[in-house]
Amino acid sequence: MLQSPSSLNLVVAGRKLRFLRVPLAFIAHGLTDVFAKKNNKSLRETLEHPRYKSLSDPVIRQHTDAMDVPLGAFLADLKSRGNELYRRFLNPHGDRTYCQFRMADGPAERQKGLYVYALGDEVVYVGRSFDPFSKRIDQGYGKIHPKNCFIDGQSTNCHLNSLIEAQDEEVALFVCPLTNDPEIESIERSLIQGRRPPWNTALAS
């Protein structure tokens, strides 16, 4: 098992930033078919949305009798029958295996700034939060909601959560509290450009 340090020192433009480790509490593992739980809209209602209009013709031609079925149930049925059409409703990371986790209680929950995920002492993801860290980590990456899985959902959240799940709790979270939003954004950009973390979505795939 990888041993992560209690802090990381990262240098940006000659400035040393100290990132402190924040423990993560894992609540669940092996969460699959999360998209199938999205049942607040029917297939018909979904196809009326501009993002899904291109799917209208093939779906209506083949599945006229399913137009009023809840969307998640419809897609789960397609998947169970090996019909790849279901994937066209989802973002590229919308049918992965996920976990659920949150930050352990502590003062960092209420602060904002920069955060990184690391494997041992290797930084694999750099991010920023203008909101309290707990909102970004717990409510964003830490729990994948059904709506996140779709093409109009949060692909980045699905992407990162699935990568964390694949590491079997060996990922460590580090935060660097900062108060100035332009500074937070500027340093994040410099860290990503300088370190090229492999998990940052813009650099993946």
Buried (B, 14 or more C-beta within 10 A) or exposed (E): EEEBEEEBEBEBEEEEBEBBBBEBEBEEEEBEBBBBBBBEBBBBBBBEEEEBEEBEEEBBEEBEEBBEBBBBBBBBBBBEEEEEBBBBBBBBBBBBBBBBBBBEEBEBBEBBBBBBBBBBEEBBBBBBBEEBBBBBBBBBBBBBBBBBBBBBBBBBBBBBBBBBBEBEBBBBBBBBBBEEEEEBEBBBEBBBEEBEBEBBBEEBE
